[in-house]
Structures are given as structure tokens and as C-alpha cells.
Amino acid sequence: MKTLITGASGNFGSMTLERLLTQMDPTELILMSRKPDKLAEYAKLGCDVRFGDFDRPESLVPAARGAEQMLLISGHKVGHRIRQHGDAIEAAKLAGVRRIAYTSYFGSDEGNTALVCIDHHGTEQLLKASGLAYTILRDGMYGDSIFNAAMPAAIATGQWRMCAGDGKVNLVDRVDCVDSAVAVLTGSGHENRTYNIVGPERRCTRSWTRSASRARPSTNSMSAASSGAATTWFRTSAKRATAVSPCGATTSSI
Ligand SMILES: NC(=O)c1ccc[n+]([C@@H]2O[C@H](COP(=O)([O-])OP(=O)(O)OC[C@H]3O[C@@H](n4cnc5c(N)ncnc54)[C@H](OP(=O)(O)O)[C@@H]3O)[C@@H](O)[C@H]2O)c1
């Protein structure tokens, strides 16, 4: 099935792409980027690389033309994404796309005032109202974004700045979220469903950091967590993701 991937040059997009290429012919893949040159190696393989920019709505219908399904990978311009994603959904519909899978965020329910969730909730609503078949992939917080991105800043400043306090989070391995997206794109029976994709351990940041620090002896509990050792620990020691339906019943479909 002709499949359009937005954000194909990014971390999530390229991991998805590599996996899809083991299951699909490259000519089935349409890859969207603001800088198509970044995807030149995939163009050589036979993928259809096209220009597309959420901030240039006129580029979005040509980018989607001929695609039957789309993986809409959320952008990172928080506060502007409902418009950006809404334009992408509208363009996909005009271009004849029949199904959209969207990378949302765990907890993006009505009334959640976190800025990131407002964008995702708004996008989910537009998707549901579009009349297209949809699959919403509510990814939990990626473990690697904590260990690779947030920790170095915490060590540099000596302060852990987060609004979570002792609130608990089910970190998830991004690989599991990518695998879930691939399963949805290559499988059937996922139409008009929303999946929460989270790790099974619900723990506060302090607890995650303590465990990650044990990955390498250290006098500073955060220093191991900031290194690759922490991400490796998370990948190998933390339990793999479980996908649960909104009502909480475990599903084995992805
Ligand atoms: N669940 C979590 O904990 C978590 C953590 C981090 C991120 N996220 C979400 O996951 C998404 C993907 O993460 P990532 O690590 O793959 O991000 P990334 O590596 O920064 O990639 C972002 C992608 O978005 C594309 N993009 C950005 N602005 C665009 C625009 N105006 N029009 C079209 N495409 C645009 C970029 O494409 P080009 O530059 O090629 O145009 C790039 O491929 C993020 O954007 C964020 O929404 C979730």
C-alpha cells in the first residue's frame, strides 16, 4: 500500500522507515521533508521523496498525492501543531489518502492543560472529524528523551527542572513505539482505534534516575543516567512496552 511518512528524516521517521523497508518495496514509500536532500539515500533506493512543509499548506496536497495511508509524525512546534497537523490531515483527504496513523501522546485527553497535550488532543479531534480511517498512537514519554536530552541539562545546571514532582510516568522505549507504528501500517484491524503505548513500570523520575545510575558505578547519581549507559540500561533492563486500549484491556494486536 502506498504509504506517506511525514517527518521521515527525523529520529522516529527514520527508524520507522528502516523497518518498513524490510517489509515493503521502496517504491511504495513516499517520504516528506522540508529538505528532501536529507533523504537522498532513500531516493536512490526507489522511495518517492517529496517536499512538504506543515507551514506551507500549498505543499501538502502534492506531497500526499497517490498515497493511500499516511503516518503523520507530530511536529515539534508546540502551540502551532493543531493548525499544522490540521492542514496535513485536510491535504491528505484532498489527495485521496484513506487512513492516517498519528503519533499522539499518552494522556492527551480533554481538559489536560499540558501544552503538548492540548496540541495532541486538538489533532486527535480533527482526525476523528475528518471522516478518514484513523489510528491514534498515544506514545508514552520516551526513555531516551529523558536519559539523553533532559539529564545532561540537569547535570550541567545541578537542577532537575520538571513539573512532575513525585508524579509517576511509564517511560517507554521509543523502539517499541516505532514497532507499534510499523505494525499498524503493515497490519489490519487498527481502523478507528486509539492505543496507549507505554512501559509497564509506573515510577517517579527520582526512581528512574536511581535505577539508571546503577548502570555504571558513580558518585553522582545523575552522571551515569546522562551517559549512553543509562539508555542502554533502559533498553535492556526495563520491561518492554505493553499496548493497552483506552478501556485498559491489554491488547495483543500490536
Ligand atoms: N513521547 C515522547 O516522549 C516524545 C519525545 C520527543 C518527541 N516526541 C514527538 O515525536 C516527534 C518525532 O520525534 P523525533 O525525535 O523523530 O523528532 P525529530 O528527529 O526532531 O524529527 C522531527 C521531524 O519533523 C519534521 N518537521 C518538523 N517541522 C516540520 C514542518 N514544519 N513541516 C514538515 N515536517 C516538519 C522534520 O522534517 P524535516 O526537517 O525533514 O522537514 C523531522 O523529520 C516530535 O516531533 C514530537 O512531537 C515525543
The ligand as an SDF file (V2000), in Angstrom:
LIG
                    3D

 48 52  0  0  0  0  0  0  0  0999 V2000
    6.6710   10.8040   23.5110 N   0  0  0  0  0  0  0  0  0  0  0  0
    7.7890   11.4830   23.7770 C   0  0  0  0  0  0  0  0  0  0  0  0
    8.3970   11.4120   24.8540 O   0  0  0  0  0  0  0  0  0  0  0  0
    8.3730   12.3620   22.7260 C   0  0  0  0  0  0  0  0  0  0  0  0
    9.6910   12.8050   22.8610 C   0  0  0  0  0  0  0  0  0  0  0  0
   10.2400   13.5620   21.8260 C   0  0  0  0  0  0  0  0  0  0  0  0
    9.4550   13.8660   20.7230 C   0  0  0  0  0  0  0  0  0  0  0  0
    8.1820   13.4320   20.6260 N   0  0  0  0  0  0  0  0  0  0  0  0
    7.3310   13.7160   19.4280 C   0  0  0  0  0  0  0  0  0  0  0  0
    7.7580   12.8460   18.4050 O   0  0  0  0  0  0  0  0  0  0  0  0
    8.0340   13.6180   17.2340 C   0  0  0  0  0  0  0  0  0  0  0  0
    9.1440   12.9740   16.4440 C   0  0  0  0  0  0  0  0  0  0  0  0
   10.2920   12.9280   17.2680 O   0  0  0  0  0  0  0  0  0  0  0  0
   11.7190   12.8430   16.6050 P   0  0  0  0  0  0  0  0  0  0  0  0
   12.6880   12.5630   17.6890 O   0  0  0  0  0  0  0  0  0  0  0  0
   11.6550   11.9570   15.4190 O   0  0  0  0  0  0  0  0  0  0  0  0
   11.9100   14.3400   16.1250 O   0  0  0  0  0  0  0  0  0  0  0  0
   12.9970   14.8840   15.1300 P   0  0  0  0  0  0  0  0  0  0  0  0
   14.1310   13.9280   14.9490 O   0  0  0  0  0  0  0  0  0  0  0  0
   13.3160   16.2760   15.5650 O   0  0  0  0  0  0  0  0  0  0  0  0
   12.2230   14.9310   13.7420 O   0  0  0  0  0  0  0  0  0  0  0  0
   11.1920   15.8440   13.5540 C   0  0  0  0  0  0  0  0  0  0  0  0
   10.6840   15.6800   12.1390 C   0  0  0  0  0  0  0  0  0  0  0  0
    9.6000   16.5980   11.9760 O   0  0  0  0  0  0  0  0  0  0  0  0
    9.7260   17.1640   10.7070 C   0  0  0  0  0  0  0  0  0  0  0  0
    9.1950   18.5210   10.7250 N   0  0  0  0  0  0  0  0  0  0  0  0
    9.4770   19.4870   11.6250 C   0  0  0  0  0  0  0  0  0  0  0  0
    8.8240   20.6150   11.2840 N   0  0  0  0  0  0  0  0  0  0  0  0
    8.1490   20.3420   10.1350 C   0  0  0  0  0  0  0  0  0  0  0  0
    7.3120   21.1030    9.2920 C   0  0  0  0  0  0  0  0  0  0  0  0
    7.0520   22.4090    9.5160 N   0  0  0  0  0  0  0  0  0  0  0  0
    6.7660   20.5200    8.2060 N   0  0  0  0  0  0  0  0  0  0  0  0
    7.0440   19.2070    7.9280 C   0  0  0  0  0  0  0  0  0  0  0  0
    7.8360   18.4350    8.6850 N   0  0  0  0  0  0  0  0  0  0  0  0
    8.3890   19.0020    9.7890 C   0  0  0  0  0  0  0  0  0  0  0  0
   11.2100   17.1940   10.3820 C   0  0  0  0  0  0  0  0  0  0  0  0
   11.3340   17.0300    8.9770 O   0  0  0  0  0  0  0  0  0  0  0  0
   12.3180   17.9140    8.0400 P   0  0  0  0  0  0  0  0  0  0  0  0
   13.2620   18.6580    8.9300 O   0  0  0  0  0  0  0  0  0  0  0  0
   12.9970   16.8800    7.1900 O   0  0  0  0  0  0  0  0  0  0  0  0
   11.3900   18.7630    7.2680 O   0  0  0  0  0  0  0  0  0  0  0  0
   11.7470   15.9600   11.0970 C   0  0  0  0  0  0  0  0  0  0  0  0
   11.8060   14.8530   10.2280 O   0  0  0  0  0  0  0  0  0  0  0  0
    8.3920   15.0080   17.7810 C   0  0  0  0  0  0  0  0  0  0  0  0
    8.2020   15.9730   16.8130 O   0  0  0  0  0  0  0  0  0  0  0  0
    7.4470   15.1290   18.9600 C   0  0  0  0  0  0  0  0  0  0  0  0
    6.1630   15.5750   18.5420 O   0  0  0  0  0  0  0  0  0  0  0  0
    7.6340   12.6680   21.5950 C   0  0  0  0  0  0  0  0  0  0  0  0
  1  2  1  0
  2  3  2  0
  2  4  1  0
  4  5  1  0
  4 48  2  0
  5  6  2  0
  6  7  1  0
  7  8  2  0
  8  9  1  0
  8 48  1  0
  9 10  1  0
  9 46  1  0
 10 11  1  0
 11 12  1  0
 11 44  1  0
 12 13  1  0
 13 14  1  0
 14 15  2  0
 14 16  1  0
 14 17  1  0
 17 18  1  0
 18 19  2  0
 18 20  1  0
 18 21  1  0
 21 22  1  0
 22 23  1  0
 23 24  1  0
 23 42  1  0
 24 25  1  0
 25 26  1  0
 25 36  1  0
 26 27  1  0
 26 35  1  0
 27 28  2  0
 28 29  1  0
 29 30  1  0
 29 35  2  0
 30 31  1  0
 30 32  2  0
 32 33  1  0
 33 34  2  0
 34 35  1  0
 36 37  1  0
 36 42  1  0
 37 38  1  0
 38 39  2  0
 38 40  1  0
 38 41  1  0
 42 43  1  0
 44 45  1  0
 44 46  1  0
 46 47  1  0
M  CHG  2   8   1  16  -1
M  END
$$$$
